[in-house]
Amino acid sequence: MGQVVVVIGAGSIGIAIARRVSAGKHVLLADLRQETADAAAKVLADAGFAVSTTSVDISKRESIEALVATATELGDVTGVIHAAGVSPSQAPPATILHVDLYGTAVILETFGNVIARGGSAVVIASQSGHRLPALTAEQDALLATTPADELLALPMLQPDQVTDPLNAYQLSKRANALRVKAEAVRWGKRGARVNTISPGIIMTPLANDELSGPRGEGYRRMIELSPAGRAGTPDEVGTVGALLMGQDGAFITGSDVLMDGGVTASFFYGALAPES
Amino acid sequence: MNPVIVIIGAGGIGVAIARRQGFGKTILLADFSETVLSAAADELRTASYSVETQIVDVSSRPSVEALVQKADSLGSVLQVVNAAGLSPNMAPPERVLAVDLYGSALVFEAFGEVIAAGGAGLIISSMAGHMLPPLTSEQNQALAFTPADELLDLSFLRDAVPDSMVAYMMAKRANHLRVQAEAIRWGERGARVNSISPGIVATPLAQHELNSPIGDGYRAMIAASPAKRMAPPEEIAVAAAYLLGPDAGFVTGSDLLIDGGVIAAMFADRLQTPGQQAA
């Protein structure tokens, strides 16, 4: 049986990484919307990739477990690209925590039980995880190691603590990187690796919508005042994904690569720093 | 058990490839010279690579077969890089053919019996292989497919090689042809095989040549080439990493010329092609 690369979330970033790492392997594309997965699969198939699709709701353990079963039937799971999530403008805080924080934890837990020796996963987090002030060591440990099904019961994640969607998103993305650190230890026992990428503004159809939407002005300011002075492309994330998932990244595990054109640097120490 | 990468030839290019490729693997480093081998192995071990060594004479079948056996005993043989060779000013034509032509054929043949699925082989050929005028299709067929042990009996190798330079060009052309033939056989095991044809790479061997009677010819090549410089071994290692790795999954039986444009300059008549009169 051949090698399988599972792509969760058939958006531009997941597809860009998949294109870089999946030649000669089977791509299993999963998205909340089957038609999104099918449309992306057609583009990949026309480019010569072997692809199949399925739908998945990553806020539900049974749905993720079904995806794991489908993947293992196709072959050895040597790659997992988790690029699914909801953004702060798309959902209320509870939904964001459920999908972005809990869903990611379940994905790392369940694929960590089947990943092949030498396999590797990347989780797409966000620069937002780097905006949040430092948590306490206890909070870090709780987000990293609490069993997935108990995560949303943590007092720090209750509605009185997490009041707005942006905060929920930042916490979820911080939790993704922490979770990846903890899982790197468990995945390492199988000879597999797992890492996080925290992209900034990447030009996807979603980002284009945002740029022409009500928050467009804020986005444009972020881009203009960043050291890079431009937005990133999905292909640049694909390059980092290929490094992390491939042989050249063999010493990198439990790590988080921030790639945001310097927006975070500028937020802390440059022109994007909030007025205090 | 870690997969094994075999590096034959512990010179500048072989070691650069070992460094670029060898982490997380067991490196089986082989060379003709004990001194060169132990110095290179020490250097790699100091940088925390896991290194095994073996003396090898690629022109001797028992020696190559012993190397294959050793590699096989260390783990799954995932990559084989043959960077061993004699340059034209180091030896008479017979030795150049024995090492660079017969030896390379032998290494491909012997390692083709153990290479792992998903594995890859690479021979460091030379731009000299691109300097030779076209051979006849019979000669191409003969160099590609003649069993290794009968290669040196081919009449056009026995009787029509006037000097070491022509022997060298012929051997390096034969590498390209052999790679095409072996791509079929290695492909049956799910493995790939390719060659790199470097130009002047700044190694101790190149320094030796720059200080030899052919040094002026080398300097003329550098001056007439578009790049106007030599390459550090690391540039060859980057190309090797590509050809040995998953990004090159569709590349087999191929040759990659990396010469700073020296062959282009010869084609444009900005440089004389060595051995042109003889061929």
Interface residues (C-beta under 8 A of the other chain):
Chain A: V21 A23 G24 A242 G246 Q247 D248 A250 F251
Chain B: F23 G24 A241 G245 P246 D247 G249 F250
